[in-house]
Amino acid sequence: MRCILFFKYYAFALVKRILRLSKRNFFYNTKYGMKIISPKKDYSLNYCNSSDLLLIDPVNLYLGIDGLFDEYTLVGKNIFDSPHYNLIVCSEKKDLKNCEYIWREERGCLDSRDFKYVPLKRHLMEYNRIKNEMLLNKTKPILFYKVNGKMYLKDGKHRAALYAFMGKKIPAKEIDAKFFAPLSVYQKELYKRLDDVRFSRHRDLLVGLFEKNGD
């Protein structure tokens, strides 16, 4: 199964590389949600002012927009209930065979990215790297934004999940949603689909980002 996935992933990577030469954004739907092929990375975070360093309780941290259809979306899930937390638990046990995160990653139902092949050993290596950084207090702070008083993760899901697993508060910086949301081509496109019932669980968050300026 993973051998087939390997060849599919690299064949698709070649197609994406060709499409990026057009310097256009391509949006398309899969069984799981809306995906994007973009000639550029999302640099919206580069233009965001962030707060001073905070320490936040993972109990109050939720996953944000992922562009997945309602059946698969993770929007609004607490970090403890996330596939990223599940990956940490499985990595600690060194058993990724029945890991929800891997299942989602291989099918493209984690976020705006399509299916992906990552060797299981690489996941374990990445887990050890992040864990060592945390133990040495060298972890980058996660970034979050607030909508309707709730904190949503923008960057750092794996780091947040590890801190939650270790029972520690998470080093974090708050960014202002009204700055990054209009700069994200993916989120703008999703906002255009606000009336698509397949994305109904995104509605409140999208309205909060684009119509209430994240207040």
GUVONU-709477 format. One line per field, with one value per residue: residue number from 0; residue in three letters; chain; x, y, z of N, C-alpha, C in turn. Coordinates in nm, 3 decimals. Layout:
resi = (NUM, ...) .
resn = (ALA, ...) .
chain = (A, ...) .
npx = (X, ...) .
npy = (Y, ...) .
npz = (Z, ...) .
capx = (X, ...) .
capy = (Y, ...) .
capz = (Z, ...) .
cpx = (X, ...) .
cpy = (Y, ...) .
cpz = (Z, ...) .
REM end
This chain:
resi = (0, 1, 2, 3, 4, 5, 6, 7, 8, 9, 10, 11, 12, 13, 14, 15, 16, 17, 18, 19, 20, 21, 22, 23, 24, 25, 26, 27, 28, 29, 30, 31, 32, 33, 34, 35, 36, 37, 38, 39, 40, 41, 42, 43, 44, 45, 46, 47, 48, 49, 50, 51, 52, 53, 54, 55, 56, 57, 58, 59, 60, 61, 62, 63, 64, 65, 66, 67, 68, 69, 70, 71, 72, 73, 74, 75, 76, 77, 78, 79, 80, 81, 82, 83, 84, 85, 86, 87, 88, 89, 90, 91, 92, 93, 94, 95, 96, 97, 98, 99, 100, 101, 102, 103, 104, 105, 106, 107, 108, 109, 110, 111, 112, 113, 114, 115, 116, 117, 118, 119, 120, 121, 122, 123, 124, 125, 126, 127, 128, 129, 130, 131, 132, 133, 134, 135, 136, 137, 138, 139, 140, 141, 142, 143, 144, 145, 146, 147, 148, 149, 150, 151, 152, 153, 154, 155, 156, 157, 158, 159, 160, 161, 162, 163, 164, 165, 166, 167, 168, 169, 170, 171, 172, 173, 174, 175, 176, 177, 178, 179, 180, 181, 182, 183, 184, 185, 186, 187, 188, 189, 190, 191, 192, 193, 194, 195, 196, 197, 198, 199, 200, 201, 202, 203, 204, 205, 206, 207, 208, 209, 210, 211, 212, 213, 214) .
resn = (MET, ARG, CYS, ILE, LEU, PHE, PHE, LYS, TYR, TYR, ALA, PHE, ALA, LEU, VAL, LYS, ARG, ILE, LEU, ARG, LEU, SER, LYS, ARG, ASN, PHE, PHE, TYR, ASN, THR, LYS, TYR, GLY, MET, LYS, ILE, ILE, SER, PRO, LYS, LYS, ASP, TYR, SER, LEU, ASN, TYR, CYS, ASN, SER, SER, ASP, LEU, LEU, LEU, ILE, ASP, PRO, VAL, ASN, LEU, TYR, LEU, GLY, ILE, ASP, GLY, LEU, PHE, ASP, GLU, TYR, THR, LEU, VAL, GLY, LYS, ASN, ILE, PHE, ASP, SER, PRO, HIS, TYR, ASN, LEU, ILE, VAL, CYS, SER, GLU, LYS, LYS, ASP, LEU, LYS, ASN, CYS, GLU, TYR, ILE, TRP, ARG, GLU, GLU, ARG, GLY, CYS, LEU, ASP, SER, ARG, ASP, PHE, LYS, TYR, VAL, PRO, LEU, LYS, ARG, HIS, LEU, MET, GLU, TYR, ASN, ARG, ILE, LYS, ASN, GLU, MET, LEU, LEU, ASN, LYS, THR, LYS, PRO, ILE, LEU, PHE, TYR, LYS, VAL, ASN, GLY, LYS, MET, TYR, LEU, LYS, ASP, GLY, LYS, HIS, ARG, ALA, ALA, LEU, TYR, ALA, PHE, MET, GLY, LYS, LYS, ILE, PRO, ALA, LYS, GLU, ILE, ASP, ALA, LYS, PHE, PHE, ALA, PRO, LEU, SER, VAL, TYR, GLN, LYS, GLU, LEU, TYR, LYS, ARG, LEU, ASP, ASP, VAL, ARG, PHE, SER, ARG, HIS, ARG, ASP, LEU, LEU, VAL, GLY, LEU, PHE, GLU, LYS, ASN, GLY, ASP) .
chain = (A, A, A, A, A, A, A, A, A, A, A, A, A, A, A, A, A, A, A, A, A, A, A, A, A, A, A, A, A, A, A, A, A, A, A, A, A, A, A, A, A, A, A, A, A, A, A, A, A, A, A, A, A, A, A, A, A, A, A, A, A, A, A, A, A, A, A, A, A, A, A, A, A, A, A, A, A, A, A, A, A, A, A, A, A, A, A, A, A, A, A, A, A, A, A, A, A, A, A, A, A, A, A, A, A, A, A, A, A, A, A, A, A, A, A, A, A, A, A, A, A, A, A, A, A, A, A, A, A, A, A, A, A, A, A, A, A, A, A, A, A, A, A, A, A, A, A, A, A, A, A, A, A, A, A, A, A, A, A, A, A, A, A, A, A, A, A, A, A, A, A, A, A, A, A, A, A, A, A, A, A, A, A, A, A, A, A, A, A, A, A, A, A, A, A, A, A, A, A, A, A, A, A, A, A, A, A, A, A, A, A, A, A, A, A) .
npx = (0.083, 0.185, 0.395, 0.273, 0.156, 0.385, 0.482, 0.259, 0.257, 0.500, 0.465, 0.247, 0.365, 0.535, 0.350, 0.238, 0.461, 0.492, 0.251, 0.288, 0.460, 0.308, 0.249, 0.010, -0.269, -0.418, -0.722, -0.889, -1.122, -1.119, -1.219, -1.215, -1.197, -1.124, -0.843, -0.520, -0.296, -0.020, 0.195, 0.351, 0.462, 0.256, 0.284, 0.160, 0.186, 0.423, 0.372, 0.251, 0.208, 0.314, 0.230, 0.386, 0.576, 0.377, 0.239, 0.032, -0.259, -0.306, -0.563, -0.726, -0.688, -0.750, -0.800, -0.776, -0.895, -0.918, -1.014, -1.142, -1.415, -1.728, -1.760, -1.504, -1.359, -1.142, -1.179, -1.214, -1.162, -1.022, -0.677, -0.602, -0.770, -0.688, -0.549, -0.279, -0.202, -0.258, -0.058, 0.169, 0.127, 0.135, 0.395, 0.545, 0.500, 0.626, 0.487, 0.330, 0.144, -0.138, -0.218, -0.408, -0.329, -0.141, -0.309, -0.480, -0.295, -0.199, -0.417, -0.481, -0.639, -0.586, -0.547, -0.520, -0.344, -0.275, -0.275, 0.004, 0.328, 0.523, 0.803, 0.772, 0.974, 1.082, 0.888, 0.917, 1.177, 1.140, 0.969, 1.141, 1.325, 1.173, 1.097, 1.344, 1.421, 1.224, 1.285, 1.523, 1.446, 1.431, 1.232, 1.041, 0.792, 0.441, 0.193, -0.106, -0.448, -0.731, -1.079, -1.399, -1.339, -1.215, -0.916, -0.728, -0.515, -0.256, 0.000, 0.221, 0.120, 0.219, 0.412, 0.252, 0.088, 0.275, 0.358, 0.113, 0.080, 0.290, 0.199, 0.244, 0.241, 0.202, 0.446, 0.371, 0.263, 0.044, -0.128, -0.270, -0.573, -0.702, -0.509, -0.360, -0.554, -0.681, -0.461, -0.411, -0.442, -0.571, -0.754, -0.911, -1.029, -1.176, -1.354, -1.511, -1.670, -1.860, -2.132, -2.148, -2.269, -2.117, -1.905, -2.002, -1.931, -1.716, -1.815, -1.878, -1.623, -1.497, -1.659, -1.601, -1.332, -1.326, -1.540, -1.575, -1.333, -1.179, -1.231) .
npy = (-0.120, 0.130, 0.145, 0.182, 0.428, 0.582, 0.602, 0.726, 0.968, 1.094, 1.112, 1.284, 1.504, 1.585, 1.668, 1.886, 2.053, 2.122, 2.261, 2.479, 2.636, 2.799, 3.010, 3.057, 3.022, 2.717, 2.581, 2.300, 2.032, 1.745, 1.420, 1.484, 1.758, 2.109, 2.186, 2.330, 2.430, 2.613, 2.867, 2.995, 2.999, 3.032, 3.339, 3.493, 3.511, 3.642, 3.908, 3.974, 4.128, 4.020, 3.924, 3.974, 3.707, 3.442, 3.214, 2.952, 2.760, 2.437, 2.332, 2.533, 2.569, 2.551, 2.384, 2.547, 2.680, 2.443, 2.370, 2.133, 1.914, 1.896, 1.636, 1.551, 1.756, 1.925, 2.155, 2.361, 2.159, 2.060, 2.074, 1.844, 1.654, 1.618, 1.491, 1.542, 1.532, 1.265, 1.159, 1.221, 1.060, 0.804, 0.810, 0.821, 0.567, 0.439, 0.323, 0.348, 0.236, 0.222, 0.486, 0.778, 1.025, 0.952, 0.804, 1.009, 1.183, 1.032, 1.030, 1.287, 1.442, 1.623, 1.896, 2.184, 2.069, 1.811, 1.446, 1.273, 1.126, 1.011, 0.866, 0.641, 0.631, 0.883, 1.042, 0.960, 1.046, 1.323, 1.365, 1.307, 1.512, 1.749, 1.699, 1.696, 1.963, 2.088, 1.998, 2.126, 2.382, 2.523, 2.550, 2.692, 2.946, 2.875, 3.001, 3.182, 3.288, 3.492, 3.442, 3.541, 3.516, 3.267, 3.070, 2.997, 2.776, 2.878, 2.826, 2.563, 2.311, 2.053, 2.107, 2.223, 2.005, 1.830, 1.968, 1.968, 1.694, 1.648, 1.775, 2.046, 2.407, 2.607, 2.777, 3.074, 3.305, 3.569, 3.651, 3.900, 3.841, 3.992, 4.086, 3.870, 3.701, 3.828, 3.819, 3.561, 3.352, 3.110, 3.105, 3.323, 3.226, 3.015, 3.158, 3.271, 3.059, 3.044, 2.985, 2.724, 2.424, 2.210, 2.305, 2.395, 2.387, 2.550, 2.800, 2.993, 3.059, 3.161, 3.384, 3.527, 3.584, 3.735, 3.915, 4.022, 4.104, 3.944, 4.008) .
npz = (0.000, 0.093, -0.082, -0.332, -0.277, -0.253, -0.523, -0.642, -0.504, -0.580, -0.855, -0.865, -0.746, -0.949, -1.143, -1.004, -0.990, -1.257, -1.304, -1.138, -1.279, -1.432, -1.276, -1.149, -0.921, -0.844, -0.764, -0.639, -0.584, -0.376, -0.259, 0.002, 0.054, -0.018, -0.217, -0.288, -0.542, -0.557, -0.691, -0.509, -0.166, 0.129, 0.247, 0.433, 0.707, 0.742, 0.746, 0.977, 1.286, 1.604, 1.941, 2.266, 2.417, 2.533, 2.775, 2.729, 2.815, 2.692, 2.693, 2.611, 2.340, 1.994, 1.674, 1.357, 1.043, 0.782, 0.537, 0.478, 0.397, 0.577, 0.684, 0.733, 0.846, 1.081, 1.211, 1.490, 1.671, 1.981, 2.077, 2.218, 2.112, 1.858, 1.543, 1.545, 1.811, 1.849, 1.685, 1.834, 2.062, 1.942, 1.838, 2.070, 2.160, 1.960, 1.749, 1.465, 1.302, 1.326, 1.331, 1.349, 1.240, 1.040, 0.871, 0.782, 0.662, 0.447, 0.283, 0.232, 0.406, 0.613, 0.600, 0.386, 0.213, -0.029, -0.058, 0.091, 0.097, 0.352, 0.493, 0.766, 0.956, 0.935, 1.053, 1.320, 1.368, 1.345, 1.557, 1.773, 1.737, 1.783, 2.045, 2.179, 2.137, 2.287, 2.548, 2.581, 2.591, 2.348, 2.168, 1.906, 1.952, 1.927, 1.695, 1.729, 1.677, 1.767, 1.755, 1.821, 2.091, 2.118, 2.097, 1.815, 1.643, 1.430, 1.345, 1.421, 1.513, 1.576, 1.769, 1.965, 2.028, 2.142, 2.373, 2.504, 2.545, 2.720, 2.940, 2.980, 2.977, 2.680, 2.492, 2.327, 2.069, 1.996, 1.699, 1.485, 1.347, 1.150, 0.984, 0.868, 0.748, 0.511, 0.346, 0.282, 0.019, 0.001, 0.216, 0.145, -0.090, 0.015, 0.169, -0.029, -0.084, 0.107, 0.123, 0.050, 0.141, 0.215, 0.354, 0.595, 0.865, 0.879, 0.867, 1.081, 1.174, 0.944, 0.893, 1.124, 1.079, 0.836, 0.837, 1.084, 1.152, 1.315, 1.580) .
capx = (0.000, 0.271, 0.477, 0.189, 0.144, 0.514, 0.486, 0.153, 0.296, 0.605, 0.406, 0.166, 0.459, 0.583, 0.238, 0.229, 0.575, 0.463, 0.144, 0.340, 0.531, 0.212, 0.241, -0.130, -0.321, -0.518, -0.804, -0.963, -1.182, -1.103, -1.323, -1.203, -1.210, -1.064, -0.697, -0.460, -0.160, 0.018, 0.336, 0.421, 0.421, 0.170, 0.369, 0.075, 0.234, 0.539, 0.327, 0.171, 0.269, 0.277, 0.235, 0.496, 0.566, 0.277, 0.228, -0.112, -0.304, -0.354, -0.707, -0.796, -0.634, -0.829, -0.754, -0.846, -0.943, -0.840, -1.068, -1.197, -1.560, -1.777, -1.742, -1.364, -1.290, -1.093, -1.196, -1.277, -1.120, -0.919, -0.549, -0.598, -0.851, -0.640, -0.459, -0.141, -0.183, -0.254, 0.075, 0.263, 0.103, 0.185, 0.540, 0.599, 0.495, 0.700, 0.395, 0.253, 0.065, -0.280, -0.219, -0.504, -0.256, -0.085, -0.423, -0.524, -0.187, -0.190, -0.537, -0.497, -0.748, -0.536, -0.561, -0.531, -0.251, -0.326, -0.213, 0.149, 0.402, 0.634, 0.847, 0.736, 1.094, 1.101, 0.799, 0.978, 1.293, 1.088, 0.919, 1.256, 1.385, 1.089, 1.102, 1.473, 1.415, 1.140, 1.358, 1.632, 1.382, 1.467, 1.117, 0.977, 0.654, 0.334, 0.120, -0.250, -0.531, -0.857, -1.207, -1.507, -1.284, -1.147, -0.781, -0.711, -0.377, -0.220, 0.128, 0.284, 0.031, 0.296, 0.472, 0.143, 0.046, 0.378, 0.345, -0.010, 0.109, 0.383, 0.133, 0.306, 0.184, 0.264, 0.497, 0.287, 0.247, -0.085, -0.125, -0.399, -0.637, -0.747, -0.398, -0.316, -0.662, -0.697, -0.341, -0.406, -0.525, -0.653, -0.866, -1.000, -1.107, -1.273, -1.458, -1.602, -1.757, -1.926, -2.266, -2.138, -2.309, -2.014, -1.812, -2.084, -1.864, -1.619, -1.884, -1.862, -1.484, -1.471, -1.727, -1.523, -1.205, -1.339, -1.647, -1.566, -1.192, -1.118, -1.254) .
capy = (0.000, 0.249, 0.146, 0.246, 0.569, 0.645, 0.636, 0.824, 1.097, 1.159, 1.145, 1.404, 1.613, 1.630, 1.743, 2.014, 2.136, 2.174, 2.359, 2.599, 2.717, 2.895, 3.119, 3.076, 2.937, 2.619, 2.525, 2.183, 1.954, 1.601, 1.359, 1.530, 1.902, 2.197, 2.186, 2.438, 2.423, 2.754, 2.889, 3.055, 2.961, 3.130, 3.426, 3.588, 3.527, 3.732, 4.046, 3.985, 4.162, 3.924, 3.973, 3.923, 3.564, 3.403, 3.071, 2.926, 2.626, 2.367, 2.307, 2.645, 2.586, 2.475, 2.384, 2.645, 2.647, 2.342, 2.353, 2.000, 1.905, 1.877, 1.497, 1.525, 1.873, 1.927, 2.291, 2.370, 2.050, 2.092, 2.012, 1.711, 1.564, 1.633, 1.388, 1.577, 1.475, 1.121, 1.127, 1.226, 0.939, 0.689, 0.822, 0.785, 0.420, 0.390, 0.240, 0.439, 0.159, 0.253, 0.625, 0.859, 1.127, 0.889, 0.773, 1.134, 1.235, 0.952, 1.053, 1.430, 1.501, 1.693, 2.041, 2.222, 1.989, 1.683, 1.329, 1.287, 1.009, 1.039, 0.743, 0.640, 0.661, 1.028, 1.095, 0.934, 1.137, 1.458, 1.367, 1.316, 1.645, 1.846, 1.668, 1.743, 2.109, 2.127, 1.971, 2.224, 2.514, 2.588, 2.538, 2.815, 2.960, 2.855, 3.124, 3.163, 3.408, 3.481, 3.475, 3.524, 3.481, 3.137, 3.070, 2.900, 2.757, 2.912, 2.761, 2.492, 2.207, 1.943, 2.156, 2.238, 1.870, 1.773, 2.035, 1.917, 1.556, 1.653, 1.842, 2.177, 2.521, 2.620, 2.909, 3.115, 3.446, 3.596, 3.735, 3.964, 3.772, 4.082, 4.110, 3.755, 3.637, 3.880, 3.793, 3.418, 3.326, 2.992, 3.142, 3.410, 3.141, 2.942, 3.253, 3.285, 2.941, 3.048, 2.927, 2.583, 2.352, 2.111, 2.371, 2.468, 2.394, 2.660, 2.928, 3.090, 3.103, 3.246, 3.511, 3.595, 3.631, 3.831, 4.014, 4.083, 4.139, 3.861, 4.059) .
capz = (0.000, 0.101, -0.203, -0.433, -0.236, -0.284, -0.665, -0.668, -0.448, -0.659, -0.985, -0.843, -0.720, -1.080, -1.201, -0.933, -1.029, -1.391, -1.292, -1.071, -1.378, -1.488, -1.178, -1.111, -0.815, -0.888, -0.657, -0.684, -0.477, -0.369, -0.177, 0.141, 0.070, -0.119, -0.217, -0.366, -0.596, -0.567, -0.728, -0.395, -0.032, 0.196, 0.327, 0.506, 0.845, 0.744, 0.757, 1.099, 1.413, 1.707, 2.078, 2.346, 2.444, 2.632, 2.808, 2.726, 2.852, 2.572, 2.703, 2.547, 2.205, 1.896, 1.535, 1.276, 0.909, 0.709, 0.403, 0.459, 0.404, 0.714, 0.730, 0.767, 0.899, 1.219, 1.260, 1.621, 1.760, 2.078, 2.044, 2.277, 2.030, 1.720, 1.490, 1.580, 1.944, 1.825, 1.631, 1.946, 2.142, 1.865, 1.828, 2.201, 2.165, 1.843, 1.672, 1.381, 1.206, 1.336, 1.373, 1.274, 1.164, 0.919, 0.785, 0.720, 0.578, 0.325, 0.203, 0.208, 0.483, 0.731, 0.579, 0.244, 0.132, -0.078, 0.003, 0.104, 0.142, 0.442, 0.560, 0.908, 1.034, 0.936, 1.157, 1.450, 1.380, 1.368, 1.695, 1.863, 1.722, 1.853, 2.188, 2.229, 2.140, 2.400, 2.671, 2.590, 2.586, 2.222, 2.078, 1.859, 2.001, 1.829, 1.665, 1.734, 1.663, 1.839, 1.692, 1.919, 2.221, 2.116, 2.040, 1.706, 1.599, 1.293, 1.312, 1.532, 1.567, 1.634, 1.893, 2.063, 2.070, 2.229, 2.503, 2.567, 2.587, 2.834, 3.050, 2.999, 2.905, 2.548, 2.454, 2.214, 2.037, 1.931, 1.579, 1.459, 1.235, 1.043, 0.893, 0.788, 0.672, 0.375, 0.267, 0.251, -0.100, 0.027, 0.302, 0.066, -0.180, 0.097, 0.209, -0.143, -0.085, 0.237, 0.116, 0.015, 0.263, 0.250, 0.444, 0.692, 0.995, 0.871, 0.846, 1.189, 1.181, 0.828, 0.918, 1.226, 1.020, 0.728, 0.854, 1.217, 1.172, 1.419, 1.715) .
cpx = (0.087, 0.363, 0.401, 0.176, 0.270, 0.517, 0.379, 0.195, 0.399, 0.558, 0.324, 0.254, 0.513, 0.475, 0.228, 0.342, 0.552, 0.357, 0.193, 0.414, 0.439, 0.197, 0.096, -0.164, -0.428, -0.590, -0.883, -1.017, -1.144, -1.222, -1.329, -1.220, -1.144, -0.913, -0.647, -0.323, -0.121, 0.164, 0.418, 0.375, 0.330, 0.257, 0.289, 0.126, 0.352, 0.499, 0.245, 0.256, 0.224, 0.296, 0.366, 0.472, 0.468, 0.293, 0.081, -0.142, -0.358, -0.504, -0.786, -0.756, -0.705, -0.768, -0.840, -0.886, -0.854, -0.895, -1.122, -1.349, -1.603, -1.752, -1.602, -1.295, -1.251, -1.114, -1.270, -1.242, -1.014, -0.791, -0.539, -0.673, -0.802, -0.558, -0.313, -0.106, -0.173, -0.117, 0.180, 0.251, 0.162, 0.337, 0.607, 0.602, 0.578, 0.616, 0.302, 0.155, -0.084, -0.302, -0.316, -0.435, -0.203, -0.197, -0.468, -0.418, -0.183, -0.310, -0.561, -0.615, -0.699, -0.564, -0.569, -0.437, -0.316, -0.247, -0.060, 0.210, 0.519, 0.676, 0.819, 0.856, 1.118, 1.010, 0.860, 1.099, 1.247, 1.034, 1.035, 1.322, 1.305, 1.096, 1.233, 1.477, 1.334, 1.216, 1.472, 1.580, 1.422, 1.352, 1.067, 0.837, 0.554, 0.267, -0.030, -0.320, -0.662, -0.974, -1.316, -1.456, -1.211, -1.011, -0.767, -0.565, -0.359, -0.092, 0.182, 0.199, 0.108, 0.361, 0.367, 0.099, 0.147, 0.372, 0.222, 0.013, 0.196, 0.323, 0.190, 0.227, 0.267, 0.317, 0.427, 0.293, 0.114, -0.062, -0.264, -0.460, -0.671, -0.635, -0.367, -0.428, -0.677, -0.576, -0.329, -0.499, -0.616, -0.776, -0.963, -1.088, -1.212, -1.387, -1.559, -1.704, -1.837, -2.062, -2.266, -2.163, -2.204, -1.911, -1.884, -2.014, -1.752, -1.684, -1.857, -1.720, -1.449, -1.536, -1.649, -1.395, -1.225, -1.443, -1.642, -1.423, -1.128, -1.142, -1.344) .
cpy = (0.126, 0.258, 0.215, 0.395, 0.646, 0.690, 0.738, 0.963, 1.167, 1.190, 1.273, 1.525, 1.671, 1.713, 1.881, 2.108, 2.199, 2.284, 2.489, 2.691, 2.823, 3.018, 3.157, 2.985, 2.845, 2.564, 2.407, 2.108, 1.807, 1.546, 1.424, 1.680, 1.980, 2.201, 2.300, 2.394, 2.566, 2.767, 2.944, 2.991, 3.070, 3.214, 3.522, 3.613, 3.624, 3.877, 4.070, 4.029, 4.059, 3.984, 3.932, 3.775, 3.538, 3.256, 3.039, 2.781, 2.556, 2.336, 2.413, 2.666, 2.493, 2.483, 2.480, 2.591, 2.544, 2.316, 2.214, 2.004, 1.866, 1.737, 1.472, 1.640, 1.857, 2.064, 2.290, 2.257, 2.100, 2.017, 1.870, 1.608, 1.558, 1.513, 1.415, 1.525, 1.323, 1.077, 1.127, 1.099, 0.817, 0.692, 0.784, 0.632, 0.354, 0.292, 0.332, 0.366, 0.195, 0.397, 0.706, 0.963, 1.069, 0.857, 0.897, 1.188, 1.163, 0.972, 1.201, 1.489, 1.551, 1.843, 2.068, 2.143, 1.858, 1.569, 1.340, 1.155, 1.055, 0.907, 0.749, 0.673, 0.811, 1.095, 1.076, 1.024, 1.279, 1.471, 1.383, 1.453, 1.749, 1.824, 1.717, 1.895, 2.157, 2.110, 2.071, 2.368, 2.593, 2.584, 2.676, 2.825, 2.930, 2.991, 3.094, 3.298, 3.384, 3.520, 3.442, 3.469, 3.347, 3.148, 2.957, 2.896, 2.800, 2.841, 2.691, 2.382, 2.096, 1.985, 2.169, 2.103, 1.809, 1.837, 1.986, 1.778, 1.554, 1.726, 1.979, 2.286, 2.549, 2.761, 2.954, 3.266, 3.463, 3.685, 3.789, 3.906, 3.866, 4.114, 3.988, 3.698, 3.693, 3.853, 3.646, 3.388, 3.207, 3.029, 3.235, 3.327, 3.063, 3.033, 3.277, 3.171, 2.931, 2.980, 2.781, 2.500, 2.248, 2.169, 2.442, 2.482, 2.499, 2.797, 3.030, 3.145, 3.194, 3.382, 3.593, 3.654, 3.746, 3.940, 4.084, 4.118, 4.064, 3.909, 3.964) .
cpz = (0.000, -0.020, -0.317, -0.405, -0.271, -0.431, -0.701, -0.622, -0.535, -0.801, -0.973, -0.816, -0.850, -1.149, -1.136, -0.973, -1.166, -1.384, -1.228, -1.167, -1.438, -1.400, -1.145, -0.994, -0.872, -0.766, -0.713, -0.562, -0.490, -0.290, -0.039, 0.159, -0.042, -0.104, -0.305, -0.417, -0.625, -0.607, -0.613, -0.265, 0.023, 0.290, 0.414, 0.647, 0.854, 0.770, 0.885, 1.217, 1.517, 1.845, 2.143, 2.373, 2.557, 2.664, 2.819, 2.760, 2.727, 2.574, 2.626, 2.400, 2.107, 1.756, 1.453, 1.139, 0.840, 0.569, 0.374, 0.468, 0.546, 0.769, 0.783, 0.842, 1.046, 1.283, 1.394, 1.717, 1.856, 2.043, 2.101, 2.192, 1.885, 1.675, 1.526, 1.720, 1.933, 1.771, 1.741, 2.031, 2.071, 1.853, 1.959, 2.217, 2.055, 1.761, 1.594, 1.287, 1.209, 1.382, 1.286, 1.187, 1.034, 0.821, 0.711, 0.624, 0.444, 0.233, 0.172, 0.283, 0.619, 0.722, 0.429, 0.154, 0.088, -0.014, -0.004, 0.150, 0.229, 0.506, 0.710, 0.996, 1.042, 1.039, 1.295, 1.473, 1.411, 1.510, 1.794, 1.856, 1.802, 2.004, 2.250, 2.239, 2.261, 2.532, 2.692, 2.587, 2.461, 2.121, 2.036, 1.916, 1.889, 1.806, 1.667, 1.712, 1.736, 1.750, 1.793, 2.052, 2.227, 2.048, 1.937, 1.663, 1.455, 1.251, 1.437, 1.593, 1.636, 1.766, 2.003, 2.117, 2.166, 2.368, 2.577, 2.623, 2.712, 2.954, 3.082, 2.929, 2.781, 2.527, 2.325, 2.193, 1.964, 1.810, 1.554, 1.332, 1.120, 0.945, 0.806, 0.702, 0.530, 0.285, 0.224, 0.134, -0.077, 0.110, 0.231, -0.027, -0.103, 0.141, 0.097, -0.148, 0.045, 0.236, 0.073, 0.141, 0.305, 0.346, 0.559, 0.828, 0.996, 0.881, 0.956, 1.196, 1.064, 0.843, 1.020, 1.171, 0.924, 0.750, 0.988, 1.254, 1.288, 1.560, 1.794) .
REM end
